[in-house]
């Protein structure tokens, strides 16, 4: 007979106005689950978007099936190659614009597979994105505190023309809760941290949270008494897991404080526009991992930059803008610059995948095993603005839905079919069509 959990999955630590969620511990599982057959683990989805397409000659593996090898751009994935599926050939015809505007139109349609209405004004019209359909399903089930998180590195203009007559929200958002409603992304790691781990308690205001940080106090200091009381009730495995979690939270706090210029003796300052994207990206990846680890959400979208980004990656030794390089005109120096940027982008994605493989859930299984970490861009080639053969990676097995360590070719297949499969893997019922051209699940996804 199964024994009830001795600790609720909703348990949080409280103290001094702060509130800290907990990862899944053994004490939160039914007795039978601890002793014998595991209970089904939550499935999770993270979407990792990069702009301006990919230099495909250095991305695309030549072999197919299990006979694939990492290409130069995919080399950062070497430690997790067995957890990666490369899919080539998928198309998103809904991303084609009316006239020019391939980046904004492609980004608006990236996860919705619905053509965006061309406007520079407020008459936005796109489609609900697949991540929000999943989030809606999980919200109905009251699965997590947050139905989804929408994150990014770069803020964007809220109005105006951002790409040949397409309004900025089309270029700045990949997540849409409805045809007229983009899900604005959060680009400040401190704000994400506060939303997830602090300032959520009714007793702590943002000002109190800021004051706590200014005095160099960790949120763990605030909940120390509650944590000590809890640790007395835990077994050896759970105490070790809790210690590792506290270390991760504290490390992330210090990363976030460094980005905001917080010092031990003064109030933190707002991050500037020239903040290092390397540190900011790593902080965002760590936040995603902790959000999944604590089951605060199961759906996250992340934009490494906005569509048509012309960011200068000086730390890569480059002096030109990303978008300008993507219009390569078949010049070798532009190809070389793009390959360098793409390699760095895959490094950031690989960091997230590695961290999800390192962290284990309450049953001792890597979070990655039950996750799908999806990498893509709005176009294939930035010079030709091609909406076919999109760059696609999925890491993680999605609880058995994804067959990894393969290269799967799907020439001309609507990417909407992949999304139908992903939504069904996440438990969304009765999905038989999606977007403008999704009609069935993607064959061969499970291996």
Phi, psi and omega in degrees: 000134183287135175269145180291152175300146178269355180218132182288144174298340182269005182299135175229159175263138182233155175166141176048040177081355181260163182215132184229123177289164181240152172286170178289124180249162179302323182294347179271356183259151174300152182304320181293328180290325178291327188269329189220243188294133179288148174277156181302132181273152177298142173269149182222149180231128171236129178252127183241110185255138171235147184268166168072014178075194186223146172284095193295328180303332179258006180253314194280122175294149178275324181281160178237171183061219181282351184271040181255154178232153177293132176274171181306318182290330183270002183305324179301345181272005183307317181293343183234024184305323182292350181253010188245137170243125174261130176240127178241155174098348183293145184234149174230082183296337179293344179280352179291132183274173167273105187078224177275173180111035186298325185288311181294316181295319179293323180288320178298326182266000189305310184252358180253336182055036178232132182295132180277140176287127185283117178202148172264353185261215185258006180277052183296142175203111177227230179212160176294137183272157186295328178296325181283330173296320176294315181299320179298319179298314181291327178295320178299327180275357182053046187286322186219167179295319179246127180296325180197163172236139176241115188235161176193179180257322187247130171289163180221166177291141182278334182225175174094181184269119180249349181195092172052044176097001175262132183295154185301323180302332176294324183275340189259354187222137173253347184253128181229126179275349177190174184302332183248008190230093172289146177271103183300133184270153175265128183247006180251112179305323180298319180294323178294315180301313181298321181294322184277317194237347182211161178073004178268345178283137181303337183277349182245120176273170176297326179295319178294320178297319179295320180294321178300316180293322182297328178273011176073018181273135173279154173299335178292325175299322183292329183254016187304314184298316179295321181295318180297319179297318180294317184300330179295338183267354188261156173279180184299316183296315180293323178296319178295318180296321179292321177298317179297322180294315179300320178298318180296316180296317181294318178300318181291321176304316182292322176299313183294318178299319180297323179294325182271358179075022181290135177242171182289339188243005184213166179290146178292151176255153181294141178302142179274172182288344182260019181300149185292118181294339179293311180292321181294320179295317180297320178299318179295320179297318179295325177295320178298315181299314181293323178297320177290317183301322181270003181055039176282332173206162178237005182223122179224136168243145184220130177249117180291337172195166178283163178302144179064025181299134176247036181299142178263120181264074181297327181291350174263006180082020183252147181246346180266169179275153183300310182297320179297318177297324184294336171274070196287335182053029176062030176267129187300321181297326176290320175302316182297319179295317179298317180298323180292317178296315181298320178299318179294320179299316180292328175301318181294317178297317181297326178299315179299316181297316180297317180297320179292335176281328181286323185276136183248152179277188184296341180261008178083012181263137177305137178304328184298329184300328182253016182246162169234117180251106193257125180245133176195177177221168185282341179220170173273292184251131183285339181280317181267352183051058185267131182257016175245166179052048182293147177287122184223128170232144167229123175250144184098153186265357178056035180070023178109357181279339186243129173266115189260182184057047181213163167242115182255122176268135178217064187298124176077359182286135177300133179295340176300331178293323174299319182293324175301316179296318183292321179296319179293324176297329179275003173095005179289123185277156168060035176267109179241348179210156180201140177061207184279334188220011177280123186233346184195171175289157179284117180297143173084004184294326182276358179097000000 
